[in-house]
Each structure stands twice: as C-alpha cells, then as structure tokens.
C-alpha cells in the first residue's frame, strides 16, 4: 500500500461504537488512515479484553501484577507497542490490517482469512539492543528453542510464516539502502585506509562492528578505528548521522572524529581519537566512585550536552558505555549513531531509539520529546556510578519499561549514604514532568558540581578497573 498506515492501540471502554454502512461504490482507497484497535480494561479484574494474543503472552511472563497494570493501563499498552516494535515483534502485522469493504469500515483487529495463524512467539531473553557491554542482568530461565525466531529481521519472519504477506515497506527499505550508500560515498575519504594506517590491534567487539587501535602513518599517533560490515547494519542511515555530527560538532568533551573510509562495497571504517582509559562502564562495574568523582564526570558530560543541545542535537543514548576516558582524566562523549538533529520547524521528536534502561518515560510511552531526554539518561548514569548498574536491570525487560513509564526511577538502594545536594541533583535529572526537569545549562550551575574532584582523581580508578579486568581474563 503506497499510503502510510498509522496504527494505534488505544484503550476504549463501554459499548463498541456503531459505524454507518457505506455502499461499496462509495469507498475509495484508504488514505493515511488510523487503525484504532479496541482494547478494553476491567479495573476490578485487572485484565484487558481484545488484546492481541502475542501481547497476552508477553504479559503472562512479564512479572507485572494486575494491581500494577491497574495503575496505568494505557501506559501498559504504550509499552507493549514500544517493546514489540523495538524487538521486531510487531503485533500489528499486515494480516491484522484488513478492510471490511462490504461494510465500508475498518475491521477491529480482524485477521485476514488464512488456514491457520502462527502461535504467539515466546518471550526471549533480554534483547541485544538493551545490552550494556559490562552491565548484565540476572540469568533468565532457559528459553524455548523457537524463541530465536523472534530476533530475526521482520522480512525473515514473514518468509518463514506461511500466509504472511511481505510488508510493503520492504521495497522502500532497499531504495533507502542504496541512497545511504550513495551518501556515504560522498562524505568519506576516497583513499585506501590500508595505506594510511598500520599496527592494527583489536580492542573491542560490539553489535555494530569491531574496534582496533592503529598507528596513523602520517603522524605516528595512535587512533581508534571502528570497522563496520554495512550488510549487518539494520539502520545504515544512523551511520551517516554519526559521521556528520562528529565531523561538524567539535568540543573538548566529545570524542574527536578524524576520518572515514569505504573499503570495498560493504565495509566502513570510522577513525576517531583513541582514549586509552576505556569506557566509564569499566570503572562503574569494577570500582567505587565517591561523590566528588561522580560530580566531575557529570560536569564534563553536561558540558558536552549543553554544547549539543545549543546546536539542536539530542544524543539519545547517554549511558556509561558511551563515555570514554583518557589516562589523564579526560571524559568524552561518543557514539552519535542515535543522535537527532532538531530544526526550528520540528523541535520535538517521537521516534524510539536508545537503550531502554536509560530511557526517559516520555520516550517509553511514545510521546514527543526534546533534549531533556538526555538529562534523564544522565541521571540514570549517575545511579550507575553509585550502584554499578542502572535501575531495573534485573527485571524482565517488559516490566522494566512499564516501571519506567509508570513510576520513573525507583528508590536508591542506600539513599542515606548520599549527601542532600547529590540527591537534589538526581531529583532534578529524574523529574517525570519534563517542564520541571532541569536543562544542561541549569544543572551546570547546580551546587553538587562544586563538589567535583580533579579529573586526575579518576585515573587511579581507571588503572584499578584495568587491573581487575586483566585478572578476570577480560582485558
């Protein structure tokens, strides 16, 4: 279908509405219609009616009680929709989007005529996109063999499921890929990077590619090179985002972009300055930071965010993995793949990206949002620095998202150990009401940052973390 279909799950109570019958000859092709799925909720029983089978299956194993759901049933629907879309488990596949042309009205979640529908997929372990490299959730129960099917790309799922039509947007995706490649060729260095660098050493492996250190032949400097197989990147347009933002926005608390190259037709190399201290996650998980050190790191991050927000850029993935440290105490923000450029015409975003455990409630509930989502994530990262992991990490992912949407952040494990000024700083970062949540510029004036220790005080922690990881065989 050429026209984009908007699908919304909204809670409806009471009697189903009656729609007038329209003659078949009066019906034109659907134009950008909104498909309302009628879902009822009984506050006494704490149960939904009319819920897609897949969502019912997710709820059954989520650990979310009926009493909790009753607090915010609409939020539960928003989170279910977010979760299924983010993990490639779209409950609203094309077979659920049939039009009753005879009556001239939209069908209410009515399956198309098929011999049989595949059973609702089981819940998988924590999705890969929610993973922080060092902070891991508690072990999940053994998953069913067929649960891996959920993690395949939507087009692969469609091919494996009889009777499920190929989604119309697949052809658009192929065109977009070609456009992205064309754009990449315009912005990268046409030289052969293998002539520019030597002495490669692998230092990391992630979902987006492999990271090496190398010597830049022209200067003798050590650089970091992220090598990405483009065929394995689900959203190649994010790579362009990362290159353009890092190339055009330079500030002392942002990792310096140096160059980028296409190797053949399927590999991209992005060259950046090398920070030998590694990620903040290593320090968070292997050492204990005091308030002065936390204040210093927060100050450096806020300086980067103030600069980005002043340039109408939202980072959208603030977490300890994306903060790199230098061996002199430098603190720099990296990974701009998810960033968003705002314009004067559109000062809010509504897309859902980032890592859910650090995500602001307005993102989880699919509301429009602005730069203050980065402030919420900074507050969660501050809790990481206190407790070694973000809140809700050991919860079922769906339950974690619902708790974020409904309650915001939980109580700290030992709030009595924190100073009042630090607790006030956290409260201003983690304010559910966006209008009352502080901005980066306001937080840079917060008295908590006056407690900041010298950046050099972080260096012993970096060394201790490296030593601990080496002893564990993880260096």
C-alpha positions as CSV (number, residue, x, y, z in Angstrom):
1,X,0.0,0.0,0.0
2,X,1.5,3.3,-1.1
3,X,0.0,5.4,1.6
4,X,1.4,5.1,5.1
5,X,-0.9,3.4,7.6
6,X,-0.9,4.7,11.2
7,X,-1.8,2.1,13.7
8,X,-2.7,3.0,17.2
9,X,-3.6,0.9,20.3
10,X,-5.9,2.9,22.5
11,X,-8.0,1.9,25.4
12,X,-11.7,2.0,24.9
13,X,-14.4,1.3,27.4
14,X,-18.1,0.7,27.2
15,X,-20.1,-0.4,24.2
16,X,-18.5,-0.8,20.8
17,X,-19.3,2.1,18.5
18,X,-21.7,1.6,15.6
19,X,-20.5,2.7,12.2
20,X,-22.7,3.5,9.3
21,X,-22.8,1.1,6.4
22,X,-21.4,2.6,3.2
23,X,-22.1,1.3,-0.2
24,X,-19.1,-0.4,-1.8
25,X,-19.2,2.0,-4.7
26,X,-18.6,4.9,-2.3
27,X,-15.3,3.5,-1.0
28,X,-12.0,4.8,-2.2
29,X,-8.5,3.6,-1.4
30,X,-7.6,4.2,2.3
31,X,-5.7,7.5,2.7
32,X,-3.4,7.7,5.7
33,X,-6.0,6.2,7.9
34,X,-5.5,5.4,11.6
35,X,-6.4,1.9,12.6
36,X,-7.9,2.0,16.1
37,X,-7.6,-1.3,18.0
38,X,-10.4,-1.5,20.6
39,X,-8.9,-2.9,23.8
40,X,-11.0,-2.9,27.0
41,X,-9.8,-2.9,30.6
42,X,-11.6,-4.1,33.7
43,X,-10.2,-2.3,36.7
44,X,-11.8,-4.9,39.1
45,X,-10.3,-8.0,37.5
46,X,-7.1,-6.1,36.3
47,X,-7.4,-7.7,32.9
48,X,-7.6,-6.5,29.3
49,X,-10.1,-7.6,26.7
50,X,-9.4,-7.6,23.0
51,X,-5.6,-7.8,23.5
52,X,-3.6,-9.4,20.6
53,X,-2.5,-12.9,21.6
54,X,1.1,-12.0,21.3
55,X,0.7,-9.2,23.8
56,X,-1.2,-11.5,26.2
57,X,1.7,-14.0,26.0
58,X,4.2,-11.3,26.8
59,X,2.2,-10.1,29.8
60,X,1.9,-13.6,31.2
61,X,5.6,-13.9,31.7
62,X,6.5,-10.3,32.4
63,X,6.1,-10.4,36.1
64,X,3.8,-7.4,36.0
65,X,1.0,-7.8,38.5
66,X,-2.7,-7.0,37.8
67,X,-2.5,-4.4,40.6
68,X,0.4,-2.7,38.8
69,X,-1.3,-2.7,35.5
70,X,-4.4,-1.1,37.0
71,X,-2.3,1.9,37.9
72,X,-1.6,2.7,34.3
73,X,-3.4,0.5,31.7
74,X,-2.8,3.0,28.9
75,X,0.9,3.1,29.8
76,X,0.9,-0.7,29.6
77,X,-0.4,-0.6,26.1
78,X,2.1,2.1,25.1
79,X,5.0,0.0,26.5
80,X,3.7,-3.2,24.8
81,X,3.6,-1.4,21.5
82,X,7.1,0.1,22.0
83,X,8.6,-3.3,23.1
84,X,7.2,-5.3,20.2
85,X,8.3,-2.7,17.6
86,X,11.8,-2.3,19.1
87,X,12.4,-6.1,19.2
88,X,11.0,-6.7,15.7
89,X,7.9,-8.4,17.1
90,X,5.2,-6.2,15.6
91,X,1.8,-7.4,16.9
92,X,0.1,-5.5,14.1
93,X,1.4,-7.5,11.1
94,X,-0.2,-6.9,7.7
95,X,-2.6,-9.8,8.2
96,X,-4.3,-7.8,11.0
97,X,-4.9,-4.8,8.8
98,X,-7.8,-5.9,6.6
99,X,-10.6,-3.6,5.5
100,X,-14.2,-4.7,5.5
101,X,-15.1,-3.3,2.1
102,X,-18.6,-4.7,2.3
103,X,-19.4,-2.6,5.3
104,X,-17.0,0.2,4.3
105,X,-15.4,0.4,7.7
106,X,-12.1,-0.6,9.3
107,X,-12.1,-4.1,10.8
108,X,-11.3,-4.1,14.6
109,X,-8.2,-6.2,14.8
110,X,-9.8,-8.8,12.4
111,X,-7.4,-11.4,10.9
112,X,-7.4,-11.9,7.2
113,X,-8.7,-15.3,6.1
114,X,-5.9,-17.8,6.5
115,X,-5.8,-21.5,7.0
116,X,-4.1,-21.0,10.4
117,X,-2.2,-18.4,12.2
118,X,1.2,-19.0,13.8
119,X,1.2,-19.2,17.6
120,X,2.3,-16.2,19.5
121,X,6.0,-16.2,19.9
122,X,7.5,-16.8,23.4
123,X,9.4,-14.1,25.3
124,X,13.1,-14.1,24.6
125,X,15.9,-13.2,27.0
126,X,16.8,-9.5,27.3
127,X,17.0,-8.2,23.7
128,X,20.5,-7.4,22.4
129,X,19.7,-3.7,21.8
130,X,19.1,-3.3,25.5
131,X,22.5,-4.7,26.5
132,X,25.3,-2.7,28.0
133,X,28.6,-4.5,27.4
134,X,29.5,-4.8,31.0
135,X,26.3,-4.5,33.0
136,X,24.4,-7.7,32.6
137,X,21.0,-8.7,34.0
138,X,20.4,-11.8,36.2
139,X,20.2,-15.1,34.4
140,X,17.0,-15.7,32.7
141,X,15.1,-19.0,32.6
142,X,16.1,-21.4,29.8
143,X,14.4,-20.1,26.6
144,X,12.4,-22.3,24.2
145,X,14.2,-23.4,21.1
146,X,12.0,-21.4,18.8
147,X,12.4,-18.2,20.7
148,X,15.3,-17.2,18.5
149,X,12.8,-16.8,15.6
150,X,11.7,-13.5,17.2
151,X,15.1,-12.0,16.8
152,X,15.2,-12.4,13.1
153,X,14.5,-9.4,10.8
154,X,10.8,-8.9,10.1
155,X,11.3,-9.9,6.5
156,X,12.9,-13.2,7.6
157,X,10.0,-13.8,9.9
158,X,7.5,-13.2,7.1
159,X,9.3,-15.6,4.8
160,X,9.2,-18.3,7.5
161,X,5.5,-17.8,8.3
162,X,3.1,-19.2,5.7
163,X,0.3,-16.8,4.6
164,X,2.0,-13.7,6.0
165,X,2.4,-11.2,3.1
166,X,5.6,-9.4,2.5
167,X,5.4,-5.9,4.0
168,X,5.1,-3.1,1.6
169,X,7.8,-1.1,3.2
170,X,10.5,-3.7,2.3
171,X,10.9,-2.3,-1.2
172,X,11.3,1.2,0.3
173,X,14.0,-0.1,2.6
174,X,16.0,-1.4,-0.4
175,X,15.9,2.0,-2.1
176,X,16.9,3.7,1.2
177,X,19.9,1.4,1.5
178,X,21.1,2.5,-2.0
179,X,20.6,6.1,-1.1
180,X,22.5,5.7,2.1
181,X,25.5,4.1,0.3
182,X,25.5,6.9,-2.3
183,X,25.5,9.5,0.5
184,X,28.3,7.6,2.3
185,X,30.5,7.7,-0.8
186,X,30.0,11.5,-0.9
187,X,31.2,12.1,2.7
188,X,34.0,9.5,3.2
189,X,37.7,9.8,2.2
190,X,38.2,8.1,-1.2
191,X,41.7,6.9,-0.2
192,X,42.6,3.4,0.7
193,X,42.8,3.3,4.6
194,X,45.2,0.4,4.5
195,X,47.8,2.8,3.0
196,X,47.2,5.3,5.8
197,X,47.4,3.1,9.0
198,X,49.5,0.2,10.3
199,X,50.0,-1.9,13.5
200,X,46.4,-2.9,14.0
201,X,45.3,-4.3,17.4
202,X,41.8,-5.4,18.2
203,X,40.5,-3.8,21.4
204,X,36.8,-4.4,21.2
205,X,33.9,-6.1,19.6
206,X,30.3,-4.9,19.6
207,X,27.0,-5.2,17.7
208,X,27.9,-2.5,15.2
209,X,31.4,-3.7,14.4
210,X,35.0,-4.3,15.6
211,X,37.3,-1.6,17.1
212,X,41.0,-1.6,16.6
213,X,43.8,0.7,17.5
214,X,46.2,1.6,14.8
215,X,49.2,3.9,14.0
216,X,48.5,6.8,11.7
217,X,51.4,6.6,9.3
218,X,51.5,10.4,8.6
219,X,51.7,11.4,12.2
220,X,52.7,8.4,14.2
221,X,49.6,8.9,16.5
222,X,47.6,6.1,17.9
223,X,44.0,6.2,16.7
224,X,40.8,4.1,17.2
225,X,39.2,2.6,14.1
226,X,35.7,1.2,14.1
227,X,35.3,-1.3,11.3
228,X,31.6,-2.0,10.3
229,X,30.2,-4.5,7.9
230,X,27.5,-2.5,6.3
231,X,25.5,-5.5,5.3
232,X,25.0,-6.3,9.0
233,X,23.8,-2.8,10.0
234,X,20.0,-2.7,10.4
235,X,19.8,1.1,10.1
236,X,22.6,2.4,7.9
237,X,21.2,5.9,7.9
238,X,22.3,6.1,11.6
239,X,25.9,5.8,10.5
240,X,25.6,8.9,8.4
241,X,24.2,10.7,11.5
242,X,27.2,9.6,13.5
243,X,29.8,10.8,10.9
244,X,28.1,14.1,10.2
245,X,27.6,15.0,13.8
246,X,31.1,14.0,14.9
247,X,32.7,15.8,11.9
248,X,30.8,19.1,12.3
249,X,30.4,19.4,16.1
250,X,33.7,19.6,17.9
251,X,34.0,20.3,21.7
252,X,36.5,19.2,24.3
253,X,34.1,16.7,25.9
254,X,33.2,15.0,22.6
255,X,35.4,12.3,21.0
256,X,37.2,13.8,18.0
257,X,36.3,12.3,14.6
258,X,39.3,12.1,12.3
259,X,38.3,10.4,9.1
260,X,36.2,7.7,7.5
261,X,36.7,5.3,4.6
262,X,34.7,2.8,2.5
263,X,36.6,-0.4,2.0
264,X,35.1,-2.2,-1.0
265,X,31.3,-2.1,-1.1
266,X,30.4,-3.5,2.3
267,X,32.8,-2.2,4.9
268,X,33.1,1.3,6.6
269,X,36.0,2.4,8.7
270,X,35.4,5.3,11.1
271,X,38.6,6.8,12.5
272,X,38.5,8.6,15.9
273,X,40.9,9.7,18.6
274,X,41.9,7.0,20.9
275,X,41.2,7.3,24.6
276,X,43.3,4.6,26.4
277,X,41.2,4.7,29.6
278,X,38.3,2.8,28.0
279,X,34.7,3.2,28.8
280,X,33.2,4.5,32.0
281,X,31.4,1.2,32.3
282,X,34.7,-0.5,33.3
283,X,35.1,2.0,36.1
284,X,31.5,1.8,37.2
285,X,31.4,-2.1,37.4
286,X,34.9,-2.6,38.8
287,X,35.5,0.2,41.3
288,X,33.6,2.5,43.7
289,X,33.4,6.2,42.9
290,X,33.0,8.9,45.5
291,X,30.7,11.9,45.1
292,X,33.5,14.2,44.0
293,X,34.5,11.9,41.2
294,X,30.8,11.5,40.1
295,X,30.3,15.2,40.2
296,X,33.4,15.7,38.0
297,X,32.2,13.2,35.4
298,X,28.7,14.6,35.4
299,X,30.1,18.1,34.9
300,X,32.1,17.0,31.8
301,X,29.1,15.2,30.4
302,X,26.9,18.2,31.0
303,X,29.3,20.5,29.1
304,X,29.1,18.2,26.1
305,X,25.3,18.1,26.4
306,X,25.0,21.9,26.7
307,X,27.0,22.2,23.5
308,X,25.0,19.6,21.7
309,X,21.6,21.0,22.8
310,X,22.7,24.5,21.9
311,X,23.3,23.1,18.4
312,X,19.9,21.5,18.3
313,X,21.2,17.9,18.7
314,X,19.9,15.3,21.0
315,X,22.3,12.4,21.7
316,X,19.5,9.9,22.8
317,X,21.9,7.2,24.1
318,X,23.6,8.6,27.2
319,X,25.0,5.7,29.3
320,X,28.3,4.7,30.8
321,X,29.3,2.6,27.7
322,X,29.2,5.8,25.6
323,X,31.5,7.8,27.9
324,X,35.2,7.3,27.1
325,X,38.0,8.1,29.5
326,X,41.6,9.3,28.9
327,X,44.6,8.3,31.0
328,X,44.9,11.9,32.2
329,X,41.3,12.0,33.3
330,X,39.6,13.2,30.1
331,X,35.9,12.5,29.9
332,X,34.4,12.4,26.4
333,X,31.0,11.5,24.9
334,X,30.9,9.2,21.9
335,X,28.6,7.1,19.8
336,X,26.4,9.5,17.9
337,X,24.6,6.9,15.8
338,X,21.3,7.6,17.5
339,X,21.5,11.4,17.7
340,X,18.8,13.6,16.3
341,X,19.1,17.0,14.6
342,X,16.2,19.3,15.5
343,X,15.0,22.1,13.3
344,X,13.0,25.2,14.1
345,X,10.0,23.6,12.4
346,X,10.3,20.4,14.5
347,X,11.6,21.0,18.0
348,X,10.3,17.6,19.3
349,X,11.0,14.0,18.3
350,X,8.7,11.0,18.6
351,X,10.9,8.1,17.4
352,X,12.1,5.5,19.9
353,X,15.8,4.8,20.0
354,X,18.4,4.4,22.6
355,X,18.8,1.8,25.3
356,X,15.6,1.3,27.3
357,X,17.1,1.1,30.8
358,X,18.4,4.6,30.5
359,X,15.4,5.9,28.6
360,X,13.2,8.7,29.7
361,X,9.5,7.9,30.5
362,X,8.3,10.2,27.6
363,X,10.2,8.1,25.1
364,X,9.0,4.7,26.5
365,X,5.4,6.0,26.3
366,X,5.8,7.2,22.8
367,X,5.3,10.9,23.5
368,X,7.1,13.7,21.7
369,X,10.3,14.6,23.4
370,X,13.1,17.1,23.3
371,X,16.7,17.5,24.6
372,X,15.8,16.7,28.2
373,X,15.7,13.0,27.5
374,X,19.5,13.2,27.6
375,X,19.2,14.8,31.1
376,X,17.1,11.8,32.3
377,X,19.7,9.4,30.9
378,X,22.4,11.3,32.7
379,X,20.6,10.9,36.0
380,X,20.3,7.1,35.4
381,X,24.0,7.1,34.5
382,X,24.7,8.8,37.8
383,X,22.9,6.0,39.6
384,X,25.1,3.6,37.6
385,X,28.1,5.3,39.1
386,X,26.6,4.8,42.6
387,X,25.3,1.3,42.3
388,X,27.2,-0.3,39.5
389,X,24.2,-0.7,37.2
390,X,21.1,1.1,36.1
391,X,17.7,0.7,37.8
392,X,15.5,-2.2,36.8
393,X,18.4,-4.1,35.1
394,X,17.4,-7.4,36.8
395,X,13.8,-7.0,35.9
396,X,12.0,-8.7,32.9
397,X,12.6,-6.1,30.1
398,X,8.9,-5.5,29.6
399,X,8.3,-5.0,33.3
400,X,11.3,-2.6,33.4
401,X,9.8,-0.5,30.7
402,X,6.4,-0.4,32.4
403,X,8.0,0.6,35.7
404,X,9.9,3.4,33.9
405,X,6.7,4.6,32.3
406,X,4.7,4.5,35.4
407,X,7.0,5.2,38.3
408,X,10.1,6.8,36.8
409,X,13.1,5.7,38.7
410,X,13.0,3.6,41.9
411,X,14.3,4.4,45.3
412,X,18.1,4.2,45.6
413,X,19.4,1.1,47.5
414,X,21.0,3.3,50.2
415,X,19.9,6.9,49.8
416,X,21.1,7.6,53.4
417,X,24.7,7.3,52.1
418,X,24.2,10.3,49.7
419,X,24.5,13.9,50.5
420,X,21.4,16.1,50.3
421,X,22.9,18.1,47.5
422,X,23.6,15.0,45.4
423,X,20.0,13.7,46.0
424,X,18.7,17.1,44.8
425,X,20.8,16.8,41.7
426,X,19.4,13.4,40.9
427,X,15.9,14.6,41.5
428,X,16.3,17.4,39.0
429,X,17.6,15.0,36.4
430,X,15.0,12.4,37.0
431,X,11.9,14.6,37.2
432,X,9.0,12.9,35.5
433,X,7.5,16.3,34.5
434,X,9.6,17.4,31.5
435,X,8.8,21.1,32.0
436,X,10.2,20.9,35.6
437,X,13.2,18.7,34.6
438,X,16.4,20.8,34.6
439,X,18.3,21.6,31.4
440,X,22.0,21.0,30.9
441,X,22.8,24.7,31.4
442,X,20.8,24.8,34.7
443,X,22.5,21.7,36.0
444,X,25.9,23.1,35.3
445,X,25.0,25.7,38.0
446,X,23.9,23.1,40.5
447,X,25.8,23.2,43.8
448,X,26.5,19.5,43.5
449,X,29.1,20.2,40.8
450,X,31.0,22.4,43.2
451,X,32.0,19.1,44.9
452,X,33.8,18.0,41.8
453,X,37.2,16.4,42.4
454,X,40.1,17.0,40.0
455,X,39.8,14.9,36.8
456,X,43.1,13.4,37.7
457,X,41.4,11.6,40.6
458,X,39.7,9.3,38.1
459,X,43.0,7.9,36.8
460,X,43.6,5.6,39.7
461,X,40.1,4.1,39.2
462,X,40.8,3.6,35.5
463,X,44.0,1.7,36.4
464,X,42.3,-0.3,39.1
465,X,39.5,-1.3,36.7
466,X,42.0,-2.4,34.0
467,X,43.9,-4.5,36.6
468,X,40.6,-6.1,37.7
469,X,39.6,-6.9,34.2
470,X,43.0,-8.3,33.4
471,X,42.8,-10.6,36.3
472,X,39.4,-11.8,35.1
473,X,40.9,-12.5,31.7
474,X,38.6,-9.9,30.1
475,X,41.2,-7.3,29.1
